[in-house]
């Protein structure tokens, strides 16, 4: 089964043609999309991961990795549709957006649930992650046993004023990614959520379309948001990761030995990227302060107290089984 397709920039896969490269020697040629910049730890580790897979399979697998989803219109939501349809082979995506196709994936973004990235990793590598993979499979997506790359704990940066207490969110236009959990969380805090793809955050802040955004510190650095932001509150309001996924039909069609190599090597590079990202985020408070951003810590209890209606709504939407698995990891929420 040879899969050889090339990207025509400026649209989705507008045409399909033979790939004229060394991949002609490969039995399987794939494309891997992700939404981060080429300078990110995620991109570097994905490139290394697929190179290691190619080496271990004796060149039978050749994969090209595309940063920022290769510039396709629609970014993450569009790439997710391509993955499910079989137009895209491999993809990494956060749970909040994956929730458009696999609703229970939004559990990864429950606000003020995971207190650290390590706590989230344990959940994703454990029973909760296994349950999510079952739900993904039902939607035509293959997930990986150790497949949650890290983005980090999400913080809030703003142009208009610092965020210190919940009332500072009132009437603040804040950029959020697609995903109902994000919208519900910030509405509960009194903000006005505005959905914009990650590659549009800089211009939205610069042009005044939004007053604030929320992301791990690494996003502020990689996308140079410090050029258009001033205040950064360490709200730690959500964990953010990137789920490594394959088109389900493609995965089922691969020989067991190829599947085993991909899963084993993916687990190694997922763990390496988690360490990279932790170190990257940890060092960025000093770096971003040097770039002119002003930091402040917050009392999370005041913000968490506003989440009771969000927890009640999402316990019902995600279902008791999923919610109980989450609470097994993080403790009781809002009850």
N, C-alpha and C positions, 0 to 999 in steps of 0.2 A: 504494500500500500504506500505509494509515493504521493506526498502532498506537497506540491510546488506551486506557490502563488506569490505574486509580487504586489506590493502596495503601490497604488497610484495616488500620490499625494494630491490633496485638494478635494477628496471625496472619500467614500469608503472604498471597498475593493471594486473599483469600476471595471476592471478587466483582470483576467487571469492569464498568465503566460508562463512558460518555462523559466526557471531560475537558472541563469548561466553563471555559475560560480563553482567553487569546490563542492557545494552541496549536491552536485550531480552524482557524486559517489555515494551519497547517503541513501539509505532505504527510506528514511522518514525525515522530511523537512517541515519545520514548524515556525509559527510566529508567536512571540510572547509580547503582549502589551502590558504597560503599567502607566500610571498617571504622574509619576514623579519626574524631576529633571534628570538629565544624564549625569549630573554631578552628585546625585544622591547615593547614599549607601545601598538603597534598594536596587538601583540600576546596576551598580558595580557588582553586587552579589548575584543578581540574576544572570549577568553576563558570565561570571565565573562558574555559576551553577551549571549552565548549559554547556560551557566548555568542558567541565568535568564529566558531564553525562556523555558528551561526544567522545571524549577520550576513553571512558570506560566501556562504551559500546563499540569501540573500534571504528568510530566514524559512521556507524549506522544511523545515528540521530544528529541532525544539524538544525539549530534553532537560531533565529535572528530576534534580538530583543529591541523593542521600540520604546523609547522614553516618551512621556507625555502623550501616550496613546497614538503616536505617529501623526499627531495633528489632525485626527479625523474630526469632522463636525459632530457635535453632540457629546464628545469626550466620554466619560465613564458610562453613562446610561446607554449610549450608542454602542460602545464596545461590549457591554454586557449582553445586549441583544445579538450582537455578532457572535459572541461565544456560544450562546444557547442555540442559535441557528446553525452553527457549524462553520460560519464564515471566518471565525477566529479560533485558534487552537488553544492557547494558554493566556491567562489574564490574572492580574492581581487586583483586588477590589475590597474596599472597606465594607463592613457589614451593613451600615446605614443605607448605602446605595444598593447593595446586593438584596436588601429587603424588598426592593421593587419586584423581584422575581421569587425570592424565598423569604416570606414575611418574618419567620423566626430569626433570621440573621440580624435583625435590628436589636436583638438582645445584647449584641456586642457594644451598643451605644447607650445602654441605659445610664442616665446621668447619675453621677456620684455613687456608682456601684463599685466598680473596680478602683481600688485606691492606688495601685501601682501597676505598671506594665507587667511586672513579673506575676502578679496575681491573675491578670488577664491571660497571660501565656499558659499558666497552669490550667485554667478553665478550658481554653481552646485545645490543649493537648489531652484533655481528660474527657469525662462523660458528656459535658455540655458540647464540646466540639464534635464528638461522635454523633450526637443527636443532630447537630446542624448539618453534618455531612449526609445523613440519611435524608433530610429534607431537601438538600441540594440535589441529591441523586434523583429524587422524584421530579425535579424540574429540568433534568437533562444536563446537570453539572456534576463533574467529579471534583471532590475536595480531597485534600491530603491529610493523613494522620497527624503530621507535624507540618502544617502549612500556613500558619498565621505569622507572616512577617510583621515587624513592628513599625509603628509610626510614632507612638509615644502618647503621653497624657496631653490632653488638649488644654490650651490656655487661651485667654481672651486679650486681644490687642485692639486699641481704639485710637481714633484721631481727635474726637471731640472732648473727651474727659476720661480720667482714670476710672477703673471699675474697682470699687472697694467694698461696697455693700449692695444687696439686691436692688435697691431703688435706683442705683446708677444705670441699670439696664433699661429703665422706663423710657419708652419711645425711641430707643436707640435702634437704628437700622443696622442689623448685623448680617453679614454674609454667612450663609450656612450651605453645606452640600445638600444635594437631593436626599430626601429621607424624612419621613414624618416624625421620627423621634427627635431630630434636631429642631424642627419647627415647634413641636409641642414643648420642648424643654425651654426654649427662649421666649416663647409666648407666656409660659408660666412665670417667667422672670420679668415680664412687662416689655420685652423688646419686640421689634418688628423684624422677623426673619425674612431674608431675601435669598433665594436659591440662585447660586452662580457656580459654574464649574471652576475647578481649582485654577485652571490656566487663565481665568478672567478676574481673579481677585485683585491683582495689582491695579489694573485699570479701573475697576469699580471703586477702589479706595481713592485712587488718584483723582478720579472724576467726581467724587462725592456721591456716587450712587448708593454707597453704604458708608456708615460711620465706624464700623468695627468688623472684626472677623475673629474666628476661633479655630485654632489649629495647634498641633505640637510646635515647639520652638523651631524645629528643623525646617518647617515650611516657611517660617518668617525669614530664615537665612537663605534657603535654596531659591526661593522666589523673590528675594530682595524686598520683602514687605517693609523692612525697616526704613526704606526710602520714603514711604507714604504713611507711616504710623509713628506714634510718639509714645503711647502708654501701653504697658503690657502687664496684665494682672495674672498671677499664677493661680488660676481658678481650679485647675486639675479636675474639670467637670466631667470628662469622659476619657476612656481609653480609645485609641485609634490604631487599627492594624490593617494589613493588606492580606486578604485571603488568596492563596495560590489555588487556581482552579484550571481545569481542563474541560473542553467539550466532552460530554458524557459518551456520546457515540464513538468519538475518536478514541477515547481512553479504552473503552471496551474492545475496540478493534486491535489494540496493540498486543504483541506477544507478551506473555507473563514475565519473561526475562527482562524485557525493556521496561515494563511497568515497575518491576522490582528495583531496577537501577535508578529510575527517575525518582521514585519515592524515597529511597535510601539517601541519595545525594541531595535531594530537596531538603530533607530533614536537617542534614548537616549545614546547609547554607542558610536555612531559616534561622537556626540557632546562632550562626555567626553574625547574621544581619541584625538580630535582636541585640547582641552585644555591641555591634557598631552603633546602632541607633541610640542605645542607652548612653553610650559615651558621647555621641554627637550632641544629643539634647542636653546632657549634663554640663557640657562646656559652653553652651550657647548663652547662658545668662550673662557671663562676663563679656563674651564677644558682642552680643547685641547691645549691651550697655555701652560698650565702646563706640558702637555705631550711633548712639544717641537715644536709644530707647530707655524709658524710665520704668522700672519694675516696682510692683507692690504685691505683697502676699495678702490673702484674704482668709477670713474665718469661714470655712466650708459649711459649718453647721447652719449659718443663717441662710445660705443658698439652698442647702438640702431640705430645709424646712418648707421651701416653696414647691417641692417636688411631689408632695402627697397626691395631688390629682393626676400627675403624670404617671406615677407608679400604679395607681388604681386603674387607669385606662389601659396601660400597657400590660399589666398582669392579665387582663381579660383578652387583649389582642394576641399576646404571645401564647397564651394558654397556661394552665396550671403546671403542666409537666415541665415546660421550658423555664417558667419562673422559679419553680422549686429547685431546679438544677442550678440556676443562677444563684439563688440564696444559699445553696449548699456551699458555694465558693465565697460569697461576700457577706453573708449574714442577712438578717431580715431587713426589708426595705419598706419604709412607710407604713408599718403596721405595729 
